[in-house]
Structures are given as structure tokens and as C-alpha cells.
Amino acid sequence: MAKAPQALSTGPTLADQAYRTLREEIINRTLKPGERLTERHVAARLGVSPTPIREALQRLEHEQLIQRTDTRRILVAEPSARRLYELTLIEAALRGVGARLAAENATERQLGAIEETHAAFTTTLTPERALAKARKLHELIDRASHNETLIAMITTANAFDWQFRLETIPEIFGGKQQTALARHRQHGRIVKALKSRDGKRAERLMREHILGVTGAFLHARADRDTS
């Protein structure tokens, strides 16, 4: 009789753990665009051998979160204006699908959390805090899609824009609270579509919202690049 195969472990491998750690550090800008990485240094910092780090870096390169130069140096990606534009289109499409799935799959508790976060937009918010509230709202909607693959893709698509958005608040909002709040009124229509379980409408509204708001940031980026 053939011996029964050994049960596979379902826990994350060292390569998975390294990938997630490095990915999060790139997204939150602990590792900054243009920063050089080496397998040996990263392995020593994370306390593992170079092998799982090599695998993690290959995955990050596939996602275009890091890049290799002609001399094989490994750098945290620093996307061009064109790349940011393309990522905006991708983010709008992905978040649109996420909103549709959220309308279909969100629990009542999740819908309540989304509505509560939206209600937290008030005239007392600074542009910075309004931007943070919007980010949280989008993350809740993403999570309510109950699709981990989609969530990971969205995270990759907008990995580089947060710090730039913070830096361009003066150009976008002019420091005015009402302007910041006006840019998030579209959220109310999205939340309403989610609550009514209207996935088609939620997807359309979300795509329009992402393209409109992110477009303003890209214009600010273009203005800075040509100034």
C-alpha cells in the first residue's frame, strides 16, 4: 500500500512573510522610491537567509514595486507620470469591481461601518484628515468585496500615491475645508448604492469618483514636473 502523502502546511512561508513585510514597507514608504535594496542586507534585517528574500523580491518585481537597473541594482520603483496615469486607470477599474462586489457581498455590519465612516466627514476636518477618512472609507469598501485577490491588486495599484497626495494638498484643496469636503460628497452616492445592493450603480459611481479625484492629483503632479 502506498504511503499517505504528508499533509501540507497552510501557514505562510518565510518567502511569503518577507514578501508581505517588504510590500507593506514600500506601500507605507518606509522604503522610499529610488531606495536601493540588496538581498543580503534585507535578509540580515529580517533575520532570514537570502533564499526567501530572493523569492520575495521576484514577486515584488513582477508587481513592478521594485525594479532592476542595467547594472542589476535593485531599487524601489519610482513611477513616472505616465505610469501613475496608467495605475489610476487600473485603480478605477479595480475599485469599481470592488464596489460592485461589496454591494453584493457586504455584511450588514460592514455596511454599517462604511456608513459610519462616511458620516464622520464634517466641516471640522482639515484637508489632511479628510483625505485620511476617505482612504479608510475606500479600504472598508474594498474589504467588503470579500475578494482577497482583488484587494491585493488594488493595494498594488495605489501603492505610490499616498505620500504624493499629502504633499499636493495645497494645490488640490488650497487649504480650504469646504473644498476638501466637496470632493468627498460623491462618497454619499456610493454608500447609498451599496446599501441598496445596487452593484451596477456602485461600480459606475466608484469608477467616476476615482478617475475624477485622482485626475486632480495627476494634474498637480504634472504641474510640479514642469515647474
N, C-alpha and C positions, 0 to 999 in steps of 0.2 A: 504494500500500500504506500502510495506516495505521501511524503511528509507534508503536513499542512503548512502553507506559507506563513512566515512571520508577519504578525499584524503591523501595519504601517503606523507610524506616529503621526498624529494630527497637529502636533504643536509646531510653531514656527521654527524654521531652521535658523542657524546663525546668519546665513545669507539673507533670509527674509528680514530678520531683525535689523541687520546692518542697512539693508535697503530702506526700510521704513524710517530708521533714525536719520539717515542721510537725506532722504526725501523731505522729511519734516524740517530739517535744518536748512535746506535750500528754500523751502516754501516760506519759512518764517525769517529768512535772511540771516540766520546765524552763520551760514555760509553764504557769502555775498557774491553777486555776479562778477565774473572775472577772477575769482579767487582760485589759486592753484591747489589741486589735491594730488596726493601720492598714495599709492596702495599701502606702503609701509607706514607712513605717518598716520593714516586713518585707522589702520589695523592696530597700531600701538595705542591710539587714543581710545578705541572702542574695546580694547583688550581681547582681540581675536587674531587668528592667523590671517595672512594675506588672501588665502583662497576664498573665503566668503565675501571679503571686500571686493575682490576682482569680479565675482558674480554680481554683487550689488551694483557696482559701477557700470557693468554691462547693461543692466536693466535701466539704470538712470540715463545712460547714453541713448538707449532705444527710445526713451520718452523725451529725449532732447533736453533734459535738465542739466546734463553736463555735455561737454564737447572735447574732442581731442584735436590738438593742433597738428600741423605738418611735422613738428618735431616730437609728436606723441605725448606732449604735455596734456594733462587732464585739467580742465578749467570748468568752474561752474558757469553755465550758459548765461550769456548776456544778450538777450534777444534784440534784434533791430526793430525799427518802427514797423517795417513790413511784416516781420514775424509777429509782433504784438497785434497788428491788424488781423492777421490770419487766426491767431489764437482767440481774438474777440469773436470772429465768426463761428469758430468751433465751440466756444463757451456758450454763445447764444443758442446754438442748435442743441447742445447737450442739456443746458438748463431748461430749455423748452420741453424736451422729452422728460426731464426730471419733474417738471411741474405737472405734466400730463399724468405721469405715474403716481405722483403724490396725490392728485385728485382721486385716483383710483384706489390707492393702497394705504393712504394715511389712516392711522387710528384716530379716534375721536380725541384722545389725549394729545396726540401730535398736532392735530388741527387747533386744539385749544392753546397749545404752546405757541404756535405760529401766530394766532390771533392776538395773544397777549403781547408778544414781542412787537408786532405791528402797532399795537395800541400804545407802546412805550415811546413812540415818536411824539415829542411835544415841542412847544416853542422855546423851552428852556435848553434844548440840546444845542451844543456847539456843532459846527460842521464836522469836526473830528469824531465826536460822539455819535452823530447821526450816521456817519459812514460806518462806524463800528456796529451800530444797531442794524444797519442794512446788511452788513456782512453776516451777522448772526441769523437774521431772518432767512437769508438765502441758504445758509448751512442747514437750518431746520427744514426747509422745503426739500433740499437735496436729500437729507436723511429720511424724510417721509416717503421718498420714492421706493425705499426698501430694495434698492439695487446697488450693491456694493461696487460692481464693475463701473457703473455709470458715475458713482460718487468719486471713485479714484480718477476717472478720466476728467471730471470737472476740476478736481484739485490740481491736476497737471496743467490743464488749460489756463488756469488763472494763477499759476504759481508765482509769476513775476510782477503782478500788477499792484499788489497791496501797498508796498512802500512808495511806489511812484504816485499812487493816488493820494497818499498822505502828503507827499511833497508838493503836489499840484493843487491842493485845496484852495490857495489864494486865487489861482487862475480860474478854477472851476466855480467856486462859490463866492468869491470876493469877500469872504469872511462874514457873509450875511446868513443869519439863521433861517430866515424865510426862504431864501433860495435853496438852501440845503434841504429843507423840509419839502419844498415843492418838487424836488427831484425824486422824492420817495412816495408821492401820492399815488403813483401807479401801483405801488405795492397793495394798496387797499383793494383795487380791482382784481389783482391776482389772488389775494386772500379770499375774496368773495367767490371767485370761480372755484377755488379749492374746496371751500365749504359746501358749495352746491354740487360738488363732484363733477364739474364740467371740465373734463380733461382737455378737450379740444380748445376751449376758450383760454384755459390756464396756460396751455402751451403757446398759443399765439401772443397773449399778453406778455408772457415772460420773455419770449424772443424779442419783441418790440422794445421791452424795457432794457434788456441787456445791450442791445445794439445802440439804443439812444443814449443811455447814460455812459457806457464805455466809450462811445464815439467821442463824447466831450473830452474824456481824458486823453484819447489819442490825438485830438486836435491840440491839446495843451502840450503833449509830448512833441508833436511836430513843430509847434511854435518855439519850444525850447531848443530843439535841434538846429533850427535855422537862425536863432538869435545870436 
